[in-house]
Amino acid sequence: MNKVKLLLVFLSIVGLIWGCQSTQPKVNLEGKIQLPPGSKVHVEEVVNDTKEILDVDVIGLFWDALNLALRKKSLLWLGEPGVRPLQLQAHVLKYKKGNAVQRWTMPGFGSTVLDARIDLKDGDRLLGSIAVHRTVATGDGLTRGGWRKVFTDAAEDAITALLTNSAP
């Protein structure tokens, strides 16, 4: 009986430690993007390139997340006259909703995955592309809804990479 209790305590501790790993970001900026001073960005389109019909509005979630990330960095074009915005086009390449229960009970299963490519254009000229990979692999921290939060995290990662890696 004591061995069973000890085993349960051990498994609980391992589960808590393993379950606290929440997200794994990966961002790759292709080339050096030259942002003109005072640039504003307009999210022109978000495309579902997964070739799947999903039960999640990946276009709407990513569109909203990109607009929010741009707004936080004061880059969102708000329709100001006389300002010619850069165009942002996002492509959701892979999305897997995952399952929070599986992440907690069977680490390694139930992962939420988002792979996306974001192209920044000035008219027809491609300024650069950002590849974003975001995963909620085990656990989900204290928040549920990793399937939704992954879009916000990926958008913030991409916009931060755009700003920190742009040429002066």
DSSP file (Angstrom, degrees, kcal/mol; ACC not computed):
  #  RESIDUE AA STRUCTURE BP1 BP2  ACC     N-H-->O    O-->H-N    N-H-->O    O-->H-N    TCO  KAPPA ALPHA  PHI   PSI    X-CA   Y-CA   Z-CA
    1    1 A M     >        0   0    0      0, 0.0     4,-2.0     0, 0.0     5,-0.2   0.000 360.0 360.0 360.0 -42.8    0.0    0.0    0.0
    2    2 A N  H  >  +     0   0    0      1,-0.2     4,-2.5     2,-0.2     5,-0.2   0.853 360.0  54.5 -65.2 -34.3    2.8    2.4    0.9
    3    3 A K  H  > S+     0   0    0      2,-0.2     4,-2.4     1,-0.2    -1,-0.2   0.876 107.2  50.5 -66.9 -36.3    4.5    1.6   -2.4
    4    4 A V  H  > S+     0   0    0      2,-0.2     4,-2.4     1,-0.2    -2,-0.2   0.923 111.7  47.0 -66.7 -44.0    1.4    2.5   -4.3
    5    5 A K  H  X S+     0   0    0     -4,-2.0     4,-2.5     2,-0.2    -2,-0.2   0.919 112.7  49.6 -62.6 -43.8    1.1    5.8   -2.5
    6    6 A L  H  X S+     0   0    0     -4,-2.5     4,-2.5     1,-0.2    -2,-0.2   0.903 110.9  49.9 -61.5 -42.1    4.8    6.6   -3.1
    7    7 A L  H  X S+     0   0    0     -4,-2.4     4,-2.7     2,-0.2    -2,-0.2   0.911 110.8  49.5 -64.0 -42.4    4.3    5.7   -6.8
    8    8 A L  H  X S+     0   0    0     -4,-2.4     4,-2.2     2,-0.2    -2,-0.2   0.897 111.6  48.4 -64.0 -41.1    1.3    8.0   -7.1
    9    9 A V  H  X S+     0   0    0     -4,-2.5     4,-2.3     2,-0.2    -2,-0.2   0.929 112.7  48.9 -63.2 -45.1    3.2   10.9   -5.4
   10   10 A F  H  X S+     0   0    0     -4,-2.5     4,-2.6     1,-0.2    -2,-0.2   0.932 112.4  47.2 -60.6 -47.6    6.1   10.4   -7.7
   11   11 A L  H  X S+     0   0    0     -4,-2.7     4,-2.5     1,-0.2    -1,-0.2   0.865 110.6  53.1 -64.4 -36.0    3.9   10.3  -10.8
   12   12 A S  H  X S+     0   0    0     -4,-2.2     4,-2.3     2,-0.2    -1,-0.2   0.914 110.5  46.7 -64.5 -42.9    2.1   13.4   -9.7
   13   13 A I  H  X S+     0   0    0     -4,-2.3     4,-2.5     2,-0.2     5,-0.2   0.930 113.5  47.9 -65.3 -45.7    5.3   15.3   -9.2
   14   14 A V  H  X S+     0   0    0     -4,-2.6     4,-2.8     1,-0.2     5,-0.3   0.912 112.1  51.0 -61.3 -42.0    6.7   14.2  -12.6
   15   15 A G  H  X S+     0   0    0     -4,-2.5     4,-2.6     2,-0.2    -1,-0.2   0.888 110.6  48.4 -62.7 -40.5    3.3   15.2  -14.2
   16   16 A L  H  X S+     0   0    0     -4,-2.3     4,-0.8     2,-0.2    -2,-0.2   0.916 114.1  45.5 -66.9 -42.6    3.4   18.6  -12.6
   17   17 A I  H >< S+     0   0    0     -4,-2.5     3,-0.7     1,-0.2     4,-0.3   0.943 118.9  41.6 -65.0 -47.0    7.0   19.3  -13.7
   18   18 A W  H >< S+     0   0    0     -4,-2.8     3,-1.1     1,-0.2    -2,-0.2   0.863 111.7  57.0 -68.6 -35.6    6.3   18.0  -17.2
   19   19 A G  H 3< S+     0   0    0     -4,-2.6   122,-0.9    -5,-0.3   121,-0.7   0.618  92.6  69.6 -72.6 -13.4    3.0   19.7  -17.4
   20   20 A C  T << S+     0   0    0     -4,-0.8     2,-0.7    -3,-0.7    -1,-0.2   0.591  71.8  97.7 -83.5  -9.6    4.5   23.1  -16.7
   21   21 A Q    <   +     0   0    0     -3,-1.1   117,-0.7    -4,-0.3   120,-0.1  -0.698  50.6 165.0 -76.4 117.0    6.2   23.3  -20.1
   22   22 A S        +     0   0    0     -2,-0.7   115,-0.6     1,-0.3     2,-0.3   0.907  44.6  12.2-106.8 -56.9    3.7   25.3  -22.0
   23   23 A T  E     -A  136   0A   0    113,-0.2    -1,-0.3   114,-0.1   113,-0.2  -0.921  43.4-161.7-131.4 152.7    4.9   26.7  -25.3
   24   24 A Q  E     -A  135   0A   0    111,-2.0   111,-0.7    -2,-0.3     2,-0.2  -0.885  20.1-164.1-130.0  99.4    7.9   26.4  -27.7
   25   25 A P  E     +A  134   0A   0      0, 0.0     2,-0.3     0, 0.0   109,-0.2  -0.522  10.9 179.4 -85.7 153.2    8.3   29.3  -30.1
   26   26 A K  E     +A  133   0A   0    107,-1.7   107,-3.1    -2,-0.2     2,-0.4  -0.901   4.0 179.1-150.2 121.2   10.4   29.2  -33.2
   27   27 A V  E     -A  132   0A   0     -2,-0.3     2,-0.5   105,-0.2   105,-0.2  -0.981   7.0-172.3-127.3 134.7   10.6   32.2  -35.5
   28   28 A N  E     -A  131   0A   0    103,-2.8   103,-3.2    -2,-0.4     2,-0.6  -0.963   7.8-159.9-130.2 115.6   12.7   32.5  -38.7
   29   29 A L  E     -A  130   0A   0     -2,-0.5     2,-0.8   101,-0.2   101,-0.2  -0.838  13.4-144.8 -94.9 121.9   13.0   35.8  -40.5
   30   30 A E  E     -A  129   0A   0     99,-3.1    99,-0.9    -2,-0.6     2,-0.0  -0.776  64.4 -21.7 -91.3 109.6   14.1   35.4  -44.1
   31   31 A G  S    S-     0   0    0     -2,-0.8     2,-0.6    97,-0.1    96,-0.0  -0.175  93.3 -62.1  84.8 177.7   16.3   38.3  -45.0
   32   32 A K        -     0   0    0    134,-0.1     2,-0.5    -2,-0.0   134,-0.2  -0.913  49.1-144.7-104.7 121.0   16.7   41.7  -43.5
   33   33 A I        -     0   0    0     -2,-0.6   134,-2.3   132,-0.5     2,-0.9  -0.736   3.0-148.4 -91.4 129.8   13.5   43.8  -43.7
   34   34 A Q  B     -f  167   0B   0     -2,-0.5   132,-0.1   132,-0.2    -2,-0.0  -0.844  13.5-167.0 -98.4 103.4   13.9   47.5  -44.2
   35   35 A L        -     0   0    0     -2,-0.9     3,-0.1   132,-0.5     4,-0.0  -0.812  19.6-130.9 -90.2 118.8   11.0   49.3  -42.4
   36   36 A P    >   -     0   0    0      0, 0.0     3,-1.5     0, 0.0    -1,-0.0  -0.358  39.9 -85.7 -62.7 149.2   10.7   52.9  -43.5
   37   37 A P  T 3  S+     0   0    0      0, 0.0     0, 0.0     0, 0.0     0, 0.0  -0.287 115.5  16.9 -56.6 138.3   10.4   55.3  -40.5
   38   38 A G  T 3  S+     0   0    0      1,-0.2    -3,-0.0    -3,-0.1     0, 0.0   0.667  89.9 172.5  73.1  17.9    6.8   55.7  -39.4
   39   39 A S    <   -     0   0    0     -3,-1.5     2,-0.3    46,-0.1    -1,-0.2  -0.244  16.2-163.1 -61.3 145.1    5.7   52.6  -41.2
   40   40 A K        -     0   0    0     44,-0.3    46,-3.0    37,-0.0     2,-0.4  -0.942   7.3-145.7-124.9 151.1    2.2   51.3  -40.7
   41   41 A V  E     -cb  76  86A   0     34,-3.8    36,-2.6    -2,-0.3     2,-0.5  -0.955   5.6-160.0-125.7 136.7    1.0   47.8  -41.6
   42   42 A H  E     - b   0  87A   0     44,-3.0    46,-2.7    -2,-0.4     2,-1.1  -0.960  22.7-130.1-114.0 126.4   -2.3   46.6  -42.8
   43   43 A V  E     + b   0  88A   0     -2,-0.5    46,-0.2    44,-0.2     3,-0.1  -0.663  32.0 177.8 -75.4 105.3   -3.3   43.0  -42.5
   44   44 A E  E     -     0   0A   0     44,-2.1     2,-0.3    -2,-1.1    45,-0.2   0.895  56.0 -14.7 -81.8 -42.8   -4.4   42.4  -46.1
   45   45 A E  E     - b   0  89A   0     43,-1.3    45,-2.6    -3,-0.2     2,-0.4  -0.985  44.0-154.6-161.3 152.2   -5.3   38.7  -45.9
   46   46 A V  E     - b   0  90A   0     -2,-0.3     2,-0.4    43,-0.2    45,-0.2  -1.000  23.7-163.5-126.7 128.1   -5.0   35.6  -43.9
   47   47 A V  E     - b   0  91A   0     43,-2.7    45,-3.0    -2,-0.4     2,-1.0  -0.919  20.5-136.0-120.0 137.3   -5.2   32.3  -45.8
   48   48 A N  E     + b   0  92A   0     -2,-0.4     3,-0.4    43,-0.2    45,-0.1  -0.796  30.8 167.2 -88.5  99.6   -5.8   28.8  -44.6
   49   49 A D        +     0   0    0     43,-2.0    -1,-0.1    -2,-1.0    44,-0.1   0.132  48.2 100.9 -98.5  18.7   -3.3   26.8  -46.6
   50   50 A T  S    S-     0   0    0      2,-0.2    -1,-0.2    42,-0.2     3,-0.1   0.688  81.8-136.1 -75.3 -16.9   -3.7   23.6  -44.5
   51   51 A K        +     0   0    0     -3,-0.4     2,-0.3     1,-0.3    -2,-0.1   0.721  69.7 109.5  64.3  23.0   -5.9   22.1  -47.1
   52   52 A E  S    S-     0   0    0     -4,-0.0     2,-0.7     2,-0.0    -1,-0.3  -0.920  73.3-126.2-126.1 152.6   -8.2   21.0  -44.3
   53   53 A I        -     0   0    0     -2,-0.3     2,-0.2    -3,-0.1     0, 0.0  -0.896  39.8-164.5 -94.8 116.3  -11.6   22.0  -43.1
   54   54 A L        -     0   0    0     -2,-0.7    42,-0.0     2,-0.2     4,-0.0  -0.663  31.7-135.0-106.0 156.4  -11.1   22.8  -39.4
   55   55 A D  S    S+     0   0    0     -2,-0.2     2,-0.4     2,-0.1    -1,-0.1   0.254  90.3  75.3 -89.1  13.0  -13.5   23.3  -36.6
   56   56 A V  S    S-     0   0    0     91,-0.0     2,-2.0    92,-0.0    -2,-0.2  -0.973  87.6-123.0-124.8 138.3  -11.6   26.4  -35.6
   57   57 A D     >  +     0   0    0     -2,-0.4     4,-2.7     1,-0.2     5,-0.3  -0.550  39.8 169.2 -79.2  78.7  -11.7   29.8  -37.4
   58   58 A V  H  > S+     0   0    0     -2,-2.0     4,-2.0     1,-0.2     5,-0.3   0.847  73.3  52.5 -64.0 -33.4   -8.0   29.9  -38.0
   59   59 A I  H  > S+     0   0    0     -3,-0.2     4,-2.5     2,-0.2    -1,-0.2   0.961 113.7  41.0 -67.2 -50.5   -8.4   32.9  -40.4
   60   60 A G  H  > S+     0   0    0      2,-0.2     4,-2.5     1,-0.2     5,-0.2   0.902 115.9  49.4 -64.9 -42.5  -10.3   35.0  -37.9
   61   61 A L  H  X S+     0   0    0     -4,-2.7     4,-2.0     1,-0.2    -1,-0.2   0.916 116.0  42.1 -64.5 -42.9   -8.2   34.1  -34.9
   62   62 A F  H  X S+     0   0    0     -4,-2.0     4,-2.6    -5,-0.3     5,-0.2   0.890 113.2  53.5 -72.9 -37.7   -4.9   34.8  -36.7
   63   63 A W  H  X S+     0   0    0     -4,-2.5     4,-2.3    -5,-0.3    -2,-0.2   0.950 112.7  43.8 -59.0 -50.2   -6.3   38.0  -38.3
   64   64 A D  H  X S+     0   0    0     -4,-2.5     4,-2.4     1,-0.2    -1,-0.2   0.900 113.5  51.3 -62.8 -41.2   -7.4   39.3  -34.9
   65   65 A A  H  X S+     0   0    0     -4,-2.0     4,-2.4    -5,-0.2    -1,-0.2   0.894 110.4  48.6 -65.2 -40.2   -4.1   38.3  -33.2
   66   66 A L  H  X S+     0   0    0     -4,-2.6     4,-2.5     2,-0.2     5,-0.2   0.920 111.5  49.4 -65.9 -43.6   -2.0   40.0  -35.9
   67   67 A N  H  X S+     0   0    0     -4,-2.3     4,-2.4    -5,-0.2    -2,-0.2   0.916 112.4  48.3 -60.6 -42.7   -4.0   43.2  -35.7
   68   68 A L  H  X S+     0   0    0     -4,-2.4     4,-2.4     2,-0.2    -2,-0.2   0.915 111.7  49.0 -64.3 -43.7   -3.7   43.2  -31.9
   69   69 A A  H  X S+     0   0    0     -4,-2.4     4,-1.2     1,-0.2    -2,-0.2   0.899 112.9  47.7 -63.9 -40.6    0.1   42.5  -32.1
   70   70 A L  H  <>S+     0   0    0     -4,-2.5     5,-3.1     1,-0.2     6,-0.9   0.900 110.9  51.6 -65.7 -40.6    0.5   45.4  -34.6
   71   71 A R  H ><5S+     0   0    0     -4,-2.4     3,-1.6     1,-0.2    -2,-0.2   0.911 106.1  54.4 -62.3 -42.6   -1.6   47.7  -32.4
   72   72 A K  H 3<5S+     0   0    0     -4,-2.4    -1,-0.2     1,-0.3    -2,-0.2   0.821 112.6  43.7 -61.1 -31.3    0.6   46.9  -29.3
   73   73 A K  T 3<5S-     0   0    0     -4,-1.2    -1,-0.3    -3,-0.2    -2,-0.2   0.271 115.0-116.2 -97.6  10.6    3.7   47.9  -31.3
   74   74 A S  T < 5S+     0   0    0     -3,-1.6    -3,-0.2    -4,-0.1    -2,-0.1   0.822  86.7 112.6  58.9  34.9    2.0   51.0  -32.8
   75   75 A L      < +     0   0    0     -5,-3.1   -34,-3.8    -6,-0.1     2,-0.3   0.520  37.3 114.6-108.9 -10.4    2.4   49.6  -36.3
   76   76 A L  B     -c   41   0A   0     -6,-0.9     2,-0.5   -36,-0.2   -34,-0.2  -0.460  64.4-132.6 -71.7 126.4   -1.3   49.0  -37.1
   77   77 A W        -     0   0    0    -36,-2.6   -34,-0.2    -2,-0.3    -1,-0.1  -0.672  18.6-170.2 -76.3 124.2   -2.6   51.2  -40.0
   78   78 A L        -     0   0    0     -2,-0.5    -1,-0.1   -36,-0.1    -2,-0.1   0.089  57.2 -87.3-105.5  20.7   -5.9   52.7  -38.8
   79   79 A G        +     0   0    0      1,-0.2    -2,-0.1     4,-0.1     3,-0.1   0.675  65.1 174.1  84.8  18.0   -6.9   54.1  -42.2
   80   80 A E    >   -     0   0    0      1,-0.1     3,-1.3     2,-0.1    -1,-0.2  -0.369  34.0-117.6 -60.2 130.4   -5.1   57.4  -41.8
   81   81 A P  T 3  S+     0   0    0      0, 0.0     3,-0.1     0, 0.0    -1,-0.1  -0.414  96.9  25.6 -68.2 145.7   -5.3   59.5  -45.0
   82   82 A G  T 3  S+     0   0    0      1,-0.2     2,-0.6    -2,-0.1    -2,-0.1   0.409  96.1 109.7  83.6  -3.5   -2.0   60.2  -46.6
   83   83 A V    <   -     0   0    0     -3,-1.3    -1,-0.2   -44,-0.0    -4,-0.1  -0.927  55.7-155.4-108.3 122.5   -0.3   57.1  -45.1
   84   84 A R        -     0   0    0     -2,-0.6   -44,-0.3    -3,-0.1     2,-0.1  -0.846  20.8-149.6 -96.4 107.9    0.5   54.3  -47.5
   85   85 A P        -     0   0    0      0, 0.0    38,-0.3     0, 0.0   -44,-0.2  -0.362  12.3-116.7 -79.1 155.8    0.6   51.1  -45.4
   86   86 A L  E     -b   41   0A   0    -46,-3.0   -44,-3.0    36,-0.1     2,-0.5  -0.577  35.5-120.5 -77.3 152.9    2.7   48.0  -45.9
   87   87 A Q  E     -bD  42 121A   0     34,-2.8    34,-3.3    -2,-0.2     2,-0.5  -0.845  20.3-159.3-104.3 133.9    0.7   44.9  -46.6
   88   88 A L  E     -bD  43 120A   0    -46,-2.7   -44,-2.1    -2,-0.5   -43,-1.3  -0.946   7.5-174.1-111.6 126.1    0.9   41.9  -44.4
   89   89 A Q  E     -bD  45 119A   0     30,-2.9    30,-3.4    -2,-0.5     2,-0.4  -0.984   7.0-163.7-120.7 126.3   -0.3   38.5  -45.8
   90   90 A A  E     -bD  46 118A   0    -45,-2.6   -43,-2.7    -2,-0.5     2,-0.5  -0.877   5.8-164.1-114.3 142.5   -0.4   35.5  -43.5
   91   91 A H  E     -bD  47 117A   0     26,-2.9    26,-2.3    -2,-0.4     2,-0.9  -0.978  12.9-148.0-126.7 117.4   -0.6   31.9  -44.5
   92   92 A V  E     +bD  48 116A   0    -45,-3.0   -43,-2.0    -2,-0.5    24,-0.2  -0.771  22.8 174.8 -82.8 110.9   -1.6   29.2  -41.9
   93   93 A L  E     +     0   0A   0     22,-2.2     2,-0.3    -2,-0.9    23,-0.2   0.807  63.8   7.9 -89.9 -33.4    0.4   26.2  -43.2
   94   94 A K  E     + D   0 115A   0     21,-1.9    21,-2.6     2,-0.0     2,-0.4  -0.982  61.4 174.5-150.8 136.0   -0.4   23.7  -40.4
   95   95 A Y  E     + D   0 114A   0     -2,-0.3     2,-0.4    19,-0.2    19,-0.2  -0.971   4.9 177.4-145.3 130.9   -2.7   23.8  -37.5
   96   96 A K  E     - D   0 113A   0     17,-2.4    17,-2.1    -2,-0.4    -2,-0.0  -0.979  18.5-153.4-131.9 119.5   -3.5   21.0  -35.0
   97   97 A K        -     0   0    0     -2,-0.4    -1,-0.1    15,-0.2    15,-0.1   0.857  29.9-167.4 -63.7 -38.5   -6.0   21.9  -32.2
   98   98 A G        -     0   0    0     13,-0.1     2,-0.3     1,-0.1    13,-0.2  -0.171  20.3 -95.6  75.7-175.2   -4.7   19.4  -29.8
   99   99 A N     >  -     0   0    0     11,-2.2     4,-2.1     1,-0.1     5,-0.1  -0.938  13.4-152.9-149.9 119.0   -6.3   18.3  -26.5
  100  100 A A  H  > S+     0   0    0     -2,-0.3     4,-1.8     1,-0.2     5,-0.2   0.863  97.8  54.2 -62.4 -38.5   -5.6   19.8  -23.1
  101  101 A V  H  > S+     0   0    0      1,-0.2     4,-2.6     2,-0.2     5,-0.3   0.926 109.9  47.3 -63.2 -44.1   -6.6   16.6  -21.2
  102  102 A Q  H  > S+     0   0    0      1,-0.2     4,-2.9     2,-0.2     7,-0.4   0.891 108.2  55.8 -64.2 -38.7   -4.2   14.5  -23.3
  103  103 A R  H  < S+     0   0    0     -4,-2.1    36,-0.6     7,-0.3    -1,-0.2   0.886 114.6  39.6 -61.2 -36.9   -1.4   17.0  -22.8
  104  104 A W  H  < S+     0   0    0     -4,-1.8    -2,-0.2    34,-0.2    -1,-0.2   0.870 125.1  34.6 -80.0 -38.0   -1.8   16.6  -19.0
  105  105 A T  H  < S+     0   0    0     -4,-2.6    -3,-0.2     1,-0.2    -2,-0.2   0.791 130.0  27.4 -91.6 -27.9   -2.4   12.9  -18.8
  106  106 A M  S >< S-     0   0    0     -4,-2.9     3,-2.3    -5,-0.3    -1,-0.2  -0.662  81.2-148.7-134.8  78.2   -0.2   11.6  -21.6
  107  107 A P  T 3  S+     0   0    0      0, 0.0    31,-0.1     0, 0.0     3,-0.1  -0.163  85.5  35.3 -50.9 135.9    2.7   14.0  -22.2
  108  108 A G  T 3  S+     0   0    0     29,-0.6     2,-0.3     1,-0.4     3,-0.2   0.189 105.8  85.3 101.7 -15.2    3.7   14.0  -25.9
  109  109 A F  S <  S+     0   0    0     -3,-2.3    -1,-0.4    -7,-0.4    -3,-0.2  -0.816  78.1  31.5-114.0 156.9    0.2   13.6  -27.1
  110  110 A G  S    S+     0   0    0     -2,-0.3   -11,-2.2     1,-0.2    -7,-0.3   0.686  75.9 170.2  76.5  18.2   -2.5   16.2  -27.7
  111  111 A S        -     0   0    0     -3,-0.2     2,-0.5   -13,-0.2    26,-0.2  -0.319  30.9-136.1 -65.3 143.4   -0.1   18.9  -28.7
  112  112 A T  E     - E   0 136A   0     24,-2.2    24,-2.5   -14,-0.1     2,-0.4  -0.888  29.1-173.1 -96.3 130.2   -1.4   22.1  -30.3
  113  113 A V  E     +DE  96 135A   0    -17,-2.1   -17,-2.4    -2,-0.5     2,-0.4  -0.983  15.6 179.7-132.3 135.5    0.6   23.2  -33.3
  114  114 A L  E     +DE  95 134A   0     20,-2.5    20,-2.8    -2,-0.4     2,-0.4  -0.976   0.6 178.8-135.0 122.8    0.6   26.2  -35.5
  115  115 A D  E     +DE  94 133A   0    -21,-2.6   -22,-2.2    -2,-0.4   -21,-1.9  -0.990  17.7 163.7-117.8 129.5    3.0   26.8  -38.5
  116  116 A A  E     -DE  92 132A   0     16,-2.7    16,-3.0    -2,-0.4     2,-0.4  -0.971  29.1-147.2-143.8 156.8    2.5   30.0  -40.4
  117  117 A R  E     -DE  91 131A   0    -26,-2.3   -26,-2.9    -2,-0.3     2,-0.5  -0.993  13.1-162.2-124.5 135.0    4.3   32.2  -42.9
  118  118 A I  E     -DE  90 130A   0     12,-2.8    12,-2.6    -2,-0.4     2,-0.4  -0.974   3.0-162.5-121.1 123.6    3.9   35.9  -42.9
  119  119 A D  E     -DE  89 129A   0    -30,-3.4   -30,-2.9    -2,-0.5     2,-0.5  -0.886   3.5-157.0-106.0 134.2    4.8   38.0  -45.9
  120  120 A L  E     -DE  88 128A   0      8,-2.6     7,-2.9    -2,-0.4     8,-1.3  -0.955  19.3-177.8-112.0 125.0    5.4   41.7  -45.7
  121  121 A K  E     -DE  87 126A   0    -34,-3.3   -34,-2.8    -2,-0.5     2,-0.5  -0.882  30.7-154.0-125.2 152.2    5.0   43.7  -48.9
  122  122 A D  E >  S- E   0 125A   0      3,-2.7     3,-1.8    -2,-0.3     2,-0.4  -0.904  81.0 -52.5-118.9  97.4    5.3   47.2  -50.1
  123  123 A G  T 3  S-     0   0    0     -2,-0.5   -36,-0.1   -38,-0.3    -2,-0.0  -0.613 122.5 -21.3  68.6-123.8    2.9   47.2  -53.1
  124  124 A D  T 3  S+     0   0    0     -2,-0.4     2,-0.5    -3,-0.1    -1,-0.3   0.504 117.4 101.3 -92.6  -5.7    4.0   44.2  -55.2
  125  125 A R  E <   - E   0 122A   0     -3,-1.8    -3,-2.7     1,-0.0     2,-0.6  -0.699  69.8-137.0 -88.1 122.5    7.5   44.1  -53.7
  126  126 A L  E     - E   0 121A   0     -2,-0.5    -5,-0.2    -5,-0.2     3,-0.1  -0.667  18.2-174.7 -77.4 119.3    8.1   41.5  -51.1
  127  127 A L  E     -     0   0A   0     -7,-2.9     2,-0.3    -2,-0.6   -93,-0.2   0.804  59.7 -52.3 -83.1 -32.2   10.1   43.0  -48.3
  128  128 A G  E     - E   0 120A   0     -8,-1.3    -8,-2.6   -95,-0.1     2,-0.4  -0.932  45.9-116.1 169.6 168.6   10.5   39.7  -46.4
  129  129 A S  E     -AE  30 119A   0    -99,-0.9   -99,-3.1    -2,-0.3     2,-0.5  -0.953  13.3-156.0-129.1 147.8    8.9   36.6  -44.9
  130  130 A I  E     -AE  29 118A   0    -12,-2.6   -12,-2.8    -2,-0.4     2,-0.5  -0.989   6.5-155.8-124.7 123.7    8.7   35.4  -41.4
  131  131 A A  E     -AE  28 117A   0   -103,-3.2  -103,-2.8    -2,-0.5     2,-0.4  -0.876  15.2-168.7 -98.5 129.2    8.2   31.7  -40.6
  132  132 A V  E     -AE  27 116A   0    -16,-3.0   -16,-2.7    -2,-0.5     2,-0.4  -0.968  11.8-177.7-123.2 132.0    6.5   31.1  -37.2
  133  133 A H  E     +AE  26 115A   0   -107,-3.1  -107,-1.7    -2,-0.4     2,-0.4  -0.995   8.7 175.7-126.7 125.0    6.2   27.8  -35.4
  134  134 A R  E     -AE  25 114A   0    -20,-2.8   -20,-2.5    -2,-0.4     2,-0.4  -0.997   2.6-179.3-133.4 133.9    4.4   27.7  -32.1
  135  135 A T  E     -AE  24 113A   0   -111,-0.7  -111,-2.0    -2,-0.4     2,-0.7  -0.991  26.0-159.3-134.6 138.6    3.6   24.6  -30.1
  136  136 A V  E     +AE  23 112A   0    -24,-2.5   -24,-2.2    -2,-0.4  -113,-0.2  -0.945  30.8 168.2-108.7 103.3    1.8   23.8  -26.8
  137  137 A A        +     0   0    0     -2,-0.7   -29,-0.6  -115,-0.6     2,-0.4   0.925  54.3   7.1 -91.0 -48.7    3.4   20.5  -26.2
  138  138 A T  S    S-     0   0    0   -117,-0.7    -1,-0.3  -116,-0.2     3,-0.3  -0.984 115.8  -9.1-137.8 148.0    2.6   19.4  -22.6
  139  139 A G        -     0   0    0    -36,-0.6  -119,-0.2    -2,-0.4   -35,-0.1  -0.295  65.7-123.5  64.6-155.5    0.4   20.9  -20.0
  140  140 A D    >   -     0   0    0   -121,-0.7     3,-1.1     1,-0.3    -1,-0.2   0.057  39.5-114.0-173.6  29.1   -1.0   24.3  -20.8
  141  141 A G  T 3   -     0   0    0   -122,-0.9    -1,-0.3    -3,-0.3  -120,-0.1  -0.340  69.6 -45.5  59.0-145.9    0.2   26.3  -17.8
  142  142 A L  T 3  S+     0   0    0   -122,-0.1     2,-0.4    -3,-0.1    -1,-0.2   0.469 122.1  86.5 -93.9  -3.9   -2.7   27.4  -15.7
  143  143 A T    <   -     0   0    0     -3,-1.1     2,-0.3     2,-0.0     3,-0.2  -0.766  63.5-152.0-100.6 143.1   -4.6   28.5  -18.7
  144  144 A R  S    S+     0   0    0     -2,-0.4    -2,-0.1     1,-0.2    -4,-0.0  -0.656  70.1  65.5 -98.6 165.1   -6.9   26.4  -20.9
  145  145 A G    >>  +     0   0    0     -2,-0.3     4,-2.5     3,-0.1     3,-1.7   0.798  45.5 154.4  92.7  31.1   -7.5   27.2  -24.5
  146  146 A G  H 3> S+     0   0    0      1,-0.3     4,-1.8     2,-0.2     5,-0.1   0.807  71.3  67.8 -58.1 -28.5   -4.0   26.7  -25.9
  147  147 A W  H 34 S+     0   0    0      1,-0.2    -1,-0.3     2,-0.2     4,-0.1   0.771 111.5  32.2 -61.7 -25.9   -5.7   26.0  -29.2
  148  148 A R  H X> S+     0   0    0     -3,-1.7     3,-1.3     2,-0.1     4,-0.8   0.824 114.5  56.7 -96.8 -42.1   -6.7   29.7  -29.3
  149  149 A K  H 3X S+     0   0    0     -4,-2.5     4,-2.6     1,-0.3     5,-0.2   0.759  91.2  73.6 -64.6 -26.1   -3.7   31.3  -27.5
  150  150 A V  H 3X S+     0   0    0     -4,-1.8     4,-2.0     1,-0.2    -1,-0.3   0.820  94.7  52.9 -59.8 -30.7   -1.2   29.8  -30.0
  151  151 A F  H <> S+     0   0    0     -3,-1.3     4,-2.4     2,-0.2    -1,-0.2   0.920 109.5  47.2 -69.8 -44.3   -2.4   32.3  -32.5
  152  152 A T  H  X S+     0   0    0     -4,-0.8     4,-2.4     2,-0.2    -2,-0.2   0.927 114.1  47.5 -62.1 -45.9   -1.8   35.3  -30.2
  153  153 A D  H  X S+     0   0    0     -4,-2.6     4,-2.5     1,-0.2    -1,-0.2   0.909 112.2  49.0 -63.4 -42.9    1.6   34.0  -29.3
  154  154 A A  H  X S+     0   0    0     -4,-2.0     4,-2.4    -5,-0.2    -1,-0.2   0.906 111.7  49.2 -64.6 -41.6    2.6   33.3  -32.9
  155  155 A A  H  X S+     0   0    0     -4,-2.4     4,-2.5     2,-0.2     5,-0.2   0.926 112.5  47.1 -64.0 -44.7    1.5   36.8  -34.0
  156  156 A E  H  X S+     0   0    0     -4,-2.4     4,-2.3     1,-0.2     5,-0.2   0.902 111.7  51.5 -64.5 -40.0    3.4   38.5  -31.2
  157  157 A D  H  X S+     0   0    0     -4,-2.5     4,-2.4    -5,-0.2    -2,-0.2   0.928 112.0  47.1 -59.6 -45.4    6.5   36.4  -32.0
  158  158 A A  H  X S+     0   0    0     -4,-2.4     4,-2.2     2,-0.2    -2,-0.2   0.921 113.8  45.1 -65.7 -45.6    6.3   37.4  -35.7
  159  159 A I  H  X S+     0   0    0     -4,-2.5     4,-2.0     2,-0.2    -1,-0.2   0.884 113.4  50.7 -69.0 -37.4    5.8   41.2  -35.1
  160  160 A T  H  X S+     0   0    0     -4,-2.3     4,-2.8    -5,-0.2     5,-0.2   0.919 111.0  49.0 -63.5 -42.9    8.5   41.2  -32.4
  161  161 A A  H  X S+     0   0    0     -4,-2.4     4,-1.9    -5,-0.2    -2,-0.2   0.887 108.5  54.6 -63.2 -38.5   10.9   39.5  -34.9
  162  162 A L  H  < S+     0   0    0     -4,-2.2     4,-0.4     1,-0.2    -1,-0.2   0.916 114.3  39.9 -60.1 -44.3    9.9   42.0  -37.6
  163  163 A L  H  < S+     0   0    0     -4,-2.0     3,-0.5     1,-0.2    -2,-0.2   0.901 118.4  44.8 -74.1 -42.1   10.9   44.9  -35.3
  164  164 A T  H  < S+     0   0    0     -4,-2.8    -2,-0.2     1,-0.2    -1,-0.2   0.735 119.5  40.9 -78.4 -21.0   14.0   43.5  -33.8
  165  165 A N  S  < S+     0   0    0     -4,-1.9  -132,-0.5    -5,-0.2    -1,-0.2   0.348  86.2 113.7-108.7   6.1   15.4   42.1  -37.0
  166  166 A S  S    S-     0   0    0     -3,-0.5  -132,-0.2    -4,-0.4  -134,-0.1  -0.521  75.0-105.4 -78.5 147.5   14.6   45.0  -39.3
  167  167 A A  B      f   34   0B   0   -134,-2.3  -132,-0.5    -2,-0.2    -1,-0.1  -0.418 360.0 360.0 -69.5 143.9   17.5   46.9  -40.8
  168  168 A P              0   0    0      0, 0.0    -1,-0.1     0, 0.0  -134,-0.1   0.499 360.0 360.0 -69.8 360.0   18.1   50.4  -39.2
